[in-house]
């Protein structure tokens, strides 16, 4: 008798989907939630319905958004909802999702990667061509949106909000064009500028970075390869080469300065800024390769925190390692986006993308701290919340979900960012687990 097939790594444990939508109120709290935290802690990730293990890729599951409403020192409610796509509608019923469409949609119009608020709207985001999906204040799906008809092409899961202007800057891609798209969304929620930067292939472009004068682009060797295998048609092609580009913020495609780097893949920069000499410094998580042997999700060697320094006047990129511990999901105090930052936060990851402790980096002192709660408690991406509008960098709180393998449930922990290794200020106990997903935001209370 043949041995059973090994379990799909992204359909087991806390990667496995939870069943159905859920509401709970008056959540139990251990400790004390700071009064300064007023809003919704929202996270999103894949929660596939009836996935086919032979073809399932972690990036393609239908989106589920999780929200925890916090205010007045209490956790008032928890709610999880599918971000409705064609597959969810077909399985669960209900009306089709209204709004414009892209032809073809990827994965039935899935949106599963990030959730943000911009121009008064809550948006579920994804990359590779699908439109953002607007959610209401209850996290119910409203409609797909093309920003009032102004978004002609693709959008990104990782637009960067410029804290000076409030605009969103995004690098986009689709499987159908040999270019990296540039999209700028104004504070009115309409695209004010978009164009394509030609590249020699069809690369996956998960993220970007901004500085005061540049948009930082990544053209890396994970490129379109529709030759079968998993459901995601991108593979590791090191012969493609790897480079980073500097596009002047109001410049044209012809003005991009490209500089080669060692072959690798980058999902997430932590931040970028310009130093006193005018060089662009990019702190990022570098994967040595991606989708080479493991085609079901990102598990191809230890990702490390690196710094690339690029001179807009030309010359080789300086590549240096800041921390050799495996890690992902880097975040900062987003008021520092595009400007020099001192502190960064992230999640430790082990072999097979095993989520673990939370990490904090002091990039001025070159030191790090770890918030570890034992081998059975695994943290997802941390999010920084400033203590008040004029708070200094690192003066505030780090929020993150943690999965407890003993109880089979998740919590939201609230850490004092300046006392990162201490016991959490508060633990918000959730009624179920939150599967390992992608990204989230703290959405401050409005009004």
ABEGO torsion letter per residue (X at the ends): XBBBBBBBAAABEAABBBBEBBBBBGBBBBEBBBAABBEBBBBBBBBBBGBBAAABBAAABBBBBBBBBBEGGBBABBBBBBBBBAAAAAAAEEBBBBEBBBOBBBGGGBBAABBBBBGGBBBBBBBGGBBBBBBBAAGBBABBBAGGGABABBBBABBBBBAAAGBBBBBBBBAABBBBBBBBBBAAGBBABBBBBBBABBBBBABBBBBAABBBBBBBABBBBAAEEBABABBBBAAAEBBBBBBBAABBAAABBBBBBBBBBBABBABBBBBAAGBBBBBBBBBABBGAABAAEBBBEBBBBBBBBBBAAEEBBBBBBABABBBBGBBBBAAABGBBBABBBBBBBBBGGBBBBBBBBBAAAGBBBBBBAEAABBBBBBBBBBABAABBBGBEBBBBBBBBAAAGBBBBBBBBAABAABBBABBBBBABBBBBBBBBBBBBBBX
